[in-house]
Amino acid sequence: MTPNATYRLQLQPSFPFAAAAAAVPYLASLGISHLHLSPVWEAVPGSTHGYDVTDPTRVRAELGGEEGLRALAATAREHGLGLVLDLVPNHMAAVPRYNPALWEVLREGPSSPYARWFDIDWAAGGDRVLLPVLGGPIGDELGALSVDGAELHYGDHRFPLRAGTEGLPLPALLDAQFYRLGWWRLARTELTYRRFFTVSELIGVRVEDPEVFDATHAKVVELVRDGVVSGLRIDHPDGLADPEGYLHRLDTATGGACWTVVEKILTGAEQLPATWPVAGTTGYDTLRHIDGLLTDPVGADALAGQFRRYANPAGDRGGYWDATVRRAAHRVVTRELAAETAALTRLAERACAEDMALRDHAPWALRAAVRELLVRVPVYRPYGSGDEVALPLKAAASARATFSVAEEAKAVDTVRDLALGRLGESPDRVAFRVRFAQTCSAVRAKAVEDTAFYRYTPLVSANEVGGDPGRPAVGPDEFHAHCARLARDWPTGGVVLTTHDTKRSADVRARIAVLSQCPERWEEFLRQITAETAHQEGGRAPDPQLAWVTWQTAIGFGFPYGERLRSALLKGAREAALQTGWTEPNPAYEQALADFVAAGPAGHPLHSVALFARALTPHVRAQVLAATLLQLTVPGVPDLYQGTERTYLALVDPDNRDPFTEEAADEKTALTCAALRLRAERPEVFGASGTYAPLAVRGAAAAHCVAYSRTGQVVVAVTRLSLRLERAGGWEDTEVLLPEGVWSDLLTAGRQLTGGPVRAADLFGPGPVALLVRAER
């Protein structure tokens, strides 16, 4: 059954299946149709997110085990709800003591029946797999290693010993294993297994192998066939060798009985492949359009200019988005993902060796071609041959321009042809095409989401998964076109505003986005607050870009939670890797950051922040309610993140992963319930057969109203950029053309409107949004 609306719960040991079951009556009262659960499979003990899966064949005991999951499903069914599970097919935790399959591989080597589970390049490591777990070079860590029976111990780590090696002296014993323990820094350049992005603690799984798929998916298929699970969210499909093949295999295994969405990030004009057997994406593409619709393009441009003048971002050509992305990508492929670049170069060398005409490409030229193409792929990965969206000719031309000798630059064309599958289907050429695509997704995610988003920050509300900080605003026409396309092609895909992966919750982003309507106020506030804090101990930010981000975040966050704010800002500074980093931390800078947060937004100047924010309150209200209503009524299935039915202010994980709690309702809750109950009562209006039609708005303030009809039965209208509207003199003569008939206002009891031209001032009299339903005759 296709959901009407889902509600995401973050399961963890402190919030197991039993706690979720206790919340079911409340969640059912909201009007949702399905619970959306974070990963439920065995994971590293204590994990608060569950993505570090250790055994996909068993339901996690810390959450209540399979019995607890089935009991939760039964409770949900009693209240008319189904379950959607978050599935993690791409990777598992590289923690041998908790991962039984990996333990067997390390004990038995390439001959282990589990060896095919994991994406390991045994040849590159001489039939040994590097495990980068040591705190220092192995010569310095030998004293910390010990043998206990058939196990090797290092701190909390446990490793199996190859049969017959237990009695060897330690150096000989280490050399005799099917693995090599190494300094954690070697992961950058020496790693011989595919990982999740740059996370060496997560090892890639080869679900493209039918036997591996069957073994790792047997339990979820059983749960689907038993009716326990009716929907699946597929995590990170771009990491898979063959996403479409995987999805077809999953669809067949589940008998086509599951509503399935994929966490696929679409960039620019990129479209979800029409041949994928899914309902659609999880909804980050729509998040970008909703946020963009509520961002002022003129003000956003003004903020970008202010940012360049104030922050003076060094090395990024004046702080422009495209240059920032390119520099970040170069850093990723030459540092964090150097091992992956080297693996691709080895594959390219072998592939070229098969053809006499290609043998004289020098290894350095192939390496440079791989690197220069990886940093120029504008999407997360190419799909199939001839993918000009992912590897356009202009990208190849730009990559060739980095070579000084034209003949050597031909390596770029060879690598591009290999990546697009144009040079044949030999094992090495297929392996290159697959691994190039997988590496693209890692480069894109790490360079854009985890680096550039923290470096280019004129309007931090635009720096969200699937977003485009270089073009943060979306006009009404573009918004309507996106929604019409969804209604036509993916009417039951996901729609999100806040997730476990968003860097700021939707309500925080809404508060910040209002700044795009008043850049001059922001500039004056920044000048005043900088002067106010300058004479306080610790009140000077260690660099102006941090000050800019800190004060925008403080305005969006709205609370003096110093530790939560400090933690998020520190994570951002480390991700940006400009002044400090995860692997090369700068203690002095990080202390200055902490001092600045304590003295600034978490100190006395909080009063000034509150005064500034208070003046924007009515416009924040309009922004929040508009985004909420749009998410709940545009084509697709809305997925509410836990707690977002009310005002929900959270920053990047782990700040946004606290256990679910019930709290007091507010105006946003009332709007959410009204829309969800309408969806439940009239599923045909919003479901697969529902239609989407923009409504005409005319008059001086027409750009400030976005209105549409769903299946001719429901009308939605929201106020756009209310602060700009107020400055322009209000609605004046602006009218919205309602479809013929009588329309009941679901947000104001007893109010009805008649079809035809309606003054916007009357339509929005009670509030900044309107939800109308055709009255029964």
N, C-alpha and C positions, 0 to 999 in steps of 0.2 A: 504494500500500500504506500503510495506517495504521501509523505507528510504534508500537513498544512503548515506546521511550524515546529522547529526543534529547539531544544534548550540544552546548552552545553554545560555539563558538570565535570569539574576537575576532581577525579578520584585520586585518593592517596591514603596512606595508612591512617591518617587522622580523619578521613572522610571516606569510609569503605562503602560497600554495596548496601549495608544495613542503614547507614545514614542517608544514602540516596533514596532508599525505600521510604524512610520516614518523611522525606520531603515531597514525596509523590502527590499527596492530596493538595498541598499548596500549589505545586507546579501545574497540576491538572486544572486548578481553579483559574489559572492565568489564561487558559485557552490553547495551550500547546497540544500537539498530537504525539510527539516523540521526545524521549530523553536522548540526548547525544552524549555518550560517555567517552572520556579520554581513554587511552589504551588500557586494556584489562588483562594483558598477558603478563606472565612472570617477568619481573624486572629486577634490576639491582635493588637489594633490600633498602627500604627507606626512601626510594625514589618518589618525588612529589609530582612527577609529570608522566612517567610510565613509558617514555620513548626509548629508554635504554633496556629494550626487551632482551631477556636471557633465554626464554623458552616459549615460542609461539604455539606450542602444543598443549599448554596448560594455562588455565585461568589463575590469576595471581592470588596466592594464599593470603597475603597481607590485606587484600580487599574483601576476603570472605570466600575465595575459591569459586569453583564452578557452581557449587550448591548455592552460594550467596548470589551469584549472578542470575541463576534461574529463579531464585526467590524474588529478586528485584523485578525480573521480567513479569512474574506472576502478579506482583503487586501493581505494576504499571498497567497490565492488562485489565485488572479489576477497575481501574480508573479510566480505561479507554485509551491508554498510551502504549506506544511501541518503543523499541530500543534501536538506536543507531550507534554502531561501534566505530571507533577510530582504529584503522588497520595500518600497521607499519610493515610493509613488505620489503623495504629497501635495505634495512640494516638491523643489526643486533648489537648488544653490548659486547665489546671486546674485553670482557672481564672473565677470564677462564674459570675462576673458582665458582662462579654463579651460572656460567653458560655451559651446560653439559655437552652440547655438540662441539663447541670450540675446544673444550677440554680434551675430547677424544681426538680431534685433529692434531692438537699439539703433542699428544702422547704417541699417536701412530703415524703422523706425517701424511704425505700425499696419498698413501695407500688407504687411509681411513675412509670408511663409507660416508663419513660426514665431510670429507674434504671438498666435495663438489658443492656443499652448501655455501661456502664463502669465496668471495672474489679475491683470490690470492695468486700472485704471480710467483709461483714456486721457482721457475727458472731464473728469475732475476735475483733471487736470494740464495741460489745454490741449494734448492730443496729445504731451505730454512726460512721461516717467516720472522721478520723483525717485530719485536714487541717493545715499543719505546716507553718503558715504564720507570726507568731508573732516574733518581733525582740528580745524578751526576754521571760522569764517564764511568764505565764499568770498572776501570782500574781503581777508582776511588770508592766503589760500592761493594767490592768483593767481601769486605768484612760484614756487610749487612745481609749477605746471602747465607742461607743454611739449608741443610737437607734434613727432612723428617720423614723417614720411611720412603715412600714412593713419590714424595712431593718435594718441590723446591720452594722455599719461603723467602719473601722479600717484603718486610713490613706487613701490610694487610693482604698482599698479593700471594696467591698460591698457584703453582704451575705443576703439571704432571711430569714425571720423568719417563723417558723412553725405557722400555723393558731392558733390563740387564745393565743399566748404567748407574744404578744406585751406589755401587761401591767405589766409583772412580773418584780421584782427587778433584777438587772443585773446578779448576780450569779445564781439565779433561772432560769432566761431567758436563760443563756448560757447552763445550764444543760438540758434544755427542748428541745434543737435543735437536729436535725438528724446529726449534725456534731459537732466536738470538735475542737475549735481553739487551736493550740498549738505552742510552741516555735519551730522555724525552725530546731533546732538541733535534735528534736525528730524524724525527718524523717528517720534518720539512723536506728533507732531501733523499732519505733512504727508505722510506716506507714502501713495502711490497704488497700491501693489500689496499683495496679500495675502501675509502672511509666515507662517512657522511660529512660533506663539506670539508672543513679542516679539523673535525673532531676525531682524533685518533682513538678515542674510547668507544667509537661506534664503527663496526666492520660491515662492509657491504655484503649483501646476501644475493646469491645467483638464482632468483626466482624464475628466470627465463628457462631454467632447466626443469622439465616436466616433473621429474622425481622430487626435486627440491620444492617446487610449488606444492605438490601433493602432500609432502611431509609437513611443510610449514603452514598449510592452510586447512588441514583436515579438521581441526577443532572449530574454526570459524564456519566452515561449510556445514559441519554438524549442527552448530547453533542456529544457522539460518534454516536448515531443513527441519529442525525441531520447532521452528516458530519462535525461538527465543529472541532472534535478531531479525529485523526487517529492513535495515539500512546500513550502509558502510560509507565511511569517509576514508579515502585512500590518501595516506600521507606521502608527500613528495614523490609523485609518479615520475618526475623528470630524472630521478636518480636511477631508474630501472633501465636495463639494457634494451628492452622492447616494451615500452608502456602500453601500446595498443595490443600487442600480443598477450601481455599479462591481463589486461582488462577483459579481453575476449575469453581467456581461459577462466578467469574469475566468474564471468557471467555464465559460462557453461556449467561450471562447478556448482553454482548456487541456483541453477535452473532458471536464471533470469528473474528470480523472485525478489531481488534486492533493489531498493532505491540506492543508487551509488553516485557519489560526487567525488571529484578529484581535486586535491590541493594543487592546482595548476595555476601558476602566475602568468597572466597574459600581459604582454608589453606592447604599447602603441597600437598598431592596427592588427596585431596578431590575433588569430581566432583559434578556438579550441577545435582540434581535428573532428570533422563531422562523422568520421568512421568509428570514433570511440564509443563503445556501448555503455554510456553513462548518462546521467540526467543533466550533467553540467559540471561547472567548477564549484568550489566551496564558496565563491562569491567575492574574492578580493577585487575583481574587475568592477563589480557594481559598487563596492566600497569607494573605489577611486572616483566613480562618477557622482556618487552622492556627496562626498566631501568636496569634490571639485565644483559641483553646482553651487555649493554654499560658500565658495571662496571668491572674493572680488578680484578679477584679473588686473584691474588698474592698480589697486592697492598692493597686490602681490608683487607687481613689477617695482613699485616704489620701495617696498621692503627689501627687494633684492639689491637695489641701489644703495639703500641705507646700510645693508649688511656688508657690502663691499667696502664702503667708506669706514664703517665703525670697526669691523672685525679685521679688515685688511688680511684676509686669509693667505698666508704665505704659500707660494709654490703652486697655487691653483689658478694661475692666469687671471687673477682678479676675482676669483670666486665664482666661476661659471660652471653650471651643472655638467655639461658634456666633458669638459676638461677634468673636472673632479672625478668623474666616473672612470675616464681613461687612465688617469694616474693611479687610482685605487686598483684598477684591474691589473695594471703592470706590476704593482707591488704584490698582488696576490699570486700571479703566475710565476714570479721570480723568487718569492719567499715562501708564503704559506703553502702554496700548491706546487712547489718546485719538483717534488717527487712525482706528482701526476704529470707535469710537463715532460719530465724525463721518461716516464713510462710511454707517453704518446710518441716521443721521439724514437724510442727503441722500436715501437710498432711500425712507425713510418719507415724506418731504415729497412726493416725486414720486408715490408710491403713493396718498397722500391727495388729491393734486391731481386724480386721475382721477374722484373721486366728490364731487359737490357737497356731500353731507352731511358730508364729512370735511375740507373745505378750510380750515375755520377753526381747525384745531389749529395753534397757534403753533409755530414751529420750536423755541423753547426748551422748550416743553412736550413735544414729541416727543423732543427730546434727553434731557430728564429722565426720560421714560418708558422710553426705551431703556436708559438707565443704571441706573435702579432695578430694572428687570426682569432685566437681565443679572446683577446682583449677587445676585439671589434665586433663580436657577435652581439647584436642588439636585443636578443631575446634570450630566454633561459636555455633553449636547446633547439637544434635542428631536428626535423622529423622527415625521414625519407629522402629520396633523391630530388634534386632540383629545388631545394628549399631556399628560394631567393629571399624570403623574409628573414631567415636566420643567418644566411651567409650571402648577402647581396654583393654584386660585382663591385660596388664602390668600397666595400670593406676590403676586398682583395686588392683593389688598386691602391688603397691607403697603406695596406700592409707591404705591398711591393715597393712603395716609395721609401720604406725604411732601409732598403738594400742599396748599396752604392754601385753594384755591378748588375746590369740588367739580366745577364744569363743566370746569375745566382738567384735573382729574384723569382725565377721560374719555379723555385721550390714552393712558393706560395700557391701557385695554381695547382701544383701536384697535391699539396696538402688539402686544398679546398676540394679537389676532385675526390680524394680519398674520403674526406668527411661527408661528402654528399653521395657516396656510394657509386661513383661514376667509373671506377677503374676495375670493376669486377667483384666477384664474391669469394675470393680465396679466404681461408681462415684468418690470415693476418690482416687482410683488408677489411673484412667484416669486423674483426676485433678493433681495428683503428676507428672505424666509423662509429661503433657503439661507444667506445671509451671516450672519443672526442665529444660526443653528445653528452655523456654523463659528466665529463669534466666541465663542459660549458655551463651546466646548471650550477655546479659548485663555484665556478668563477663568478658567475653573475650574482648568485646569492651573497657570496662573501664580499665581493667588490661593491655591490650596490646597497643591499639591505644592511650589511654589517660594517661597511666602511664609509662609502660616499654619503649615506643618509646621516652620518654623524659629523661629516665635514662641511657639507653644504646645507646651511640652516637658516635661510632668510625667514621662512615660515615653517616651524617644525611640525605643525599639524599636517603638512603635505608629505612629510617623510614617513610614509606608512607602506606596509607591504603591498605591492602592486601599484604604488603611487608613482608620480612623475614630478619630483620637486622642481624640475626645470620648466614645467608647464602645469602649475598646480590648479588652475581654474578650468572649469568645464561650463560651457554655455548651455542655455536651455535646449537649443536645437540638437546639440550633440548628446545631451542627456536623453532627450526623447528618442533619438535614433538608436541609442544603446538599448533602451528599454524595449523598443519595437523589435529589435533584433533578438533580444532574449525571448520575447513572447512568441516569435516565429520559430526560433531554432532551439532554445533551451528553456522552455517555460517552467520546468520544475528543477532547475539547478539551485544552488545555494545562494543566499544573500546574507552577508555579514557586515557588521559595523565594528564590533569588538570581538577579538579572539584571544586565545592563549598566546598568540604570536604577535599581536599588535603592540607597537612600541608605546602607544598611549591609548587609553580607552577613548571611545567615541565622544564622551562628554568632555574629557580633557581637550581633545582636538577641537571640539566645537568652541570652547572658550578661547582657544588660541586663534582659531580661524577668524574670529571677529576682528582681530587686529588688522586683517587685510582690508577692512572697511574704514579703518582710521589710522593709517600709517603715521600720520603727523602726530597723533596722540601718543603712539608708541615711541616715536623718536624723542618727544619731549619727556615722557616718563623715564626713558632710559637715561637721558641726560640728568634728570633730577635725582633718580635713584643712585646713579653712579656717584654724584656729588655727595649724597646723603651718607653713603657707606664708606667713602674714601678715607675719612679720618678715624674710622673705627678699627680696632685691632682685628686683623684678618679680613677687613672689609674690601680690600682691593683684590679683584679676581686675578689669578695668575696669568690670564691672557684675555683679550677682549672677546674672542669668539665664545669662550666659556661663559663670560658674563651675559652675552646676548642669549645664549641657550638657557642659562639658568633662570633669567628673569621671565622669558617666555614660558618656560616650564612651570615656574612658580605661579604665574597668572592662570595657567591651565589647571594646575593641580589644586590650588585654592586653599591648601591646608598647611600649617606650619609643621608638618611631619618631617623634621630635619633628617632623620636617618633614612627614611624612604627616599627622600629627594636626593640626599648625598649618594646613596647606593646607585640610583638610576643615572645620575650625572657621572659618577665614576665609571660605570659600565660604558656609557657613551664616549667618554674620553679615551678609554682603553680601546674601544672598537675603532675610533677615529685614527688611533695610532699616530697622532701628530706630536703630542707632548709626552705621552706615556703609552703603555701597551700591556697586553696580557703576558707576553713572554719577556718583555724588557720594561718592567715597571719603573717609573721615575718617582721614588718615595717623596722627594721634596715637592714635586708638582702635586702629587696626590694629597699630601698634607695641606698644601695651600688651597686645594679645591675644597677639602673638608672644612677648613677654617672659614673660607668664603661663604659656604652654605650656612654654617653656624652663625656667622656674623651678619649675613645678608638676609636671604629669604626666610630663614628659620629664626632670625633675631628680631631686633626692634623694627627694621624696615618693613616687616610684615604688615604693619599698619598702613604704610603707604601703598603696598600692593593691594591690600583690601579696599582702600579708597578708590584706587584706579579700577579695580575689577567691579566694584559696586556700580560705577557709572555705566558699565556695559551690561549689567544684569538683564534688562529686558531684551537685549539683542542676543545674549547667550540663550535666554529662554526660547526665543524664536528659532535659533539655530538648532538647539537640542530637539525641540518638538518636531521641527521639519525633518531632520535626519531620521528620527524615530519613525515617523509616519511613512516616510518614503521607503525605509527598509521593510516595513510590514505590508506594503501594498504594491510595490513594483513587481514585475514578473519574477517568479522564483519562490523558493521556500526560505523564509527568514529563519536564521539560526541565532537565537539569543544567547549571549554568553552569560554565565551565572552572575546574577545581581544586576544586570543591565536593564531590567524592567523598571528600575528606579534610578535615581541619580547615582552614577558609578564613576568614581574618579580613581584611576589606577595608572601606573607607569609600567615600564617594560618589565618582563619577567625577571626575577620571581615575584615582583610586587603584585602582579595580577593573578597569582595562582593560589591565593588563600582559599581555604575550604569554604564552600557555600554556606551562607547563613540567611535566615529570613529577617528582613528589616522593615521598617515602616514604609508604607506606600506614600507616593507623592503624585504630582500632576502627570509626570511621565508614566507612572504606573497606570493611571486611569486611561491615558491614551493608548498604552500598550494593550491593556485588557480589552478596550473597546474594539481595536483593530483585530486582535487575535480571535475574539469571539465572533466577529463578523466573518473572518476567514473560516472558522469552524462551521458556522451556520450556512455559509454559501460557498462551499468548496469549488463549485463549478465556475464561479466568478474569477477565482484566482488560480485555478489549476491548469492542467495541460491544454484544455480547450478554451481557456480564457483569453480575451483580447485586450489590447492596450491601444488607446487612442488619445493623443494630445488634444486638449481643449484650447480653443482660440482665446487669447487674451489681447485686448486692444486698449490703447490709451497711453498717456505719457509715462506711466510707471509699469508698463506691460512686462518689462524685463525682470521685475521684482516678484512676479507671480508665476509659479509652475503648477499647471493643473492638467489632470488627465482622467479619463474614464476607464474603468475596468469592466469589460464585457457589457457595457451599456447599463450596468446595474449599480455601480458604485462610482462616485466622484471623489477625487482627492485633490486638494489644493493646498499649497504651502507658500508662505512668505519667504522670499529670497533676498538676502542682504538688507535686513530691516534698518540698519543704521544708515546706510546710503539712502534708503527710501525716506526715512525721517528727514534727512538733510535736504532731500529734493522737494519736500513739501507734502509728502504723503501720497495717498492713492489718487486724489483729485478725480479725474473723469475715467479712470481705468475700469474696464468691465471684463468679466469672465463670461463666456458664452456657455451656459449649462445646456445639456441635452434636454429635449422636450420631456415634460412630465412634472411630477411633484416629488421633491426631494426632502427627506427627513435628515436632520442634523443629528448624528450619533453622539456628538460631543456637547450639545446643548439641548436638554430635554424640552420637548414641545415645539421646537423651532422647525419650520418648514420653508423651503424656497421653491419657487416655480421656475421651470425651464425657460431658457432664453437669456438675454443679457442681464447680468446681475452685477451691481456695483461692487467692486472689490472691497470697498470700505464696509459694505453691508455683509458680504460673505465672510470677511475676517473680523467682524465686529466683536464677537466673543473672545477671539484669540488669534494667534498667528497661523493656525492651520485649520483646515476644514475636512471633515469626513462625512460624506453624504451618501445615503442609500435610497434607491428608488422606492417611493412609498407604495404600499400594496393598494390596489384599486378596490 
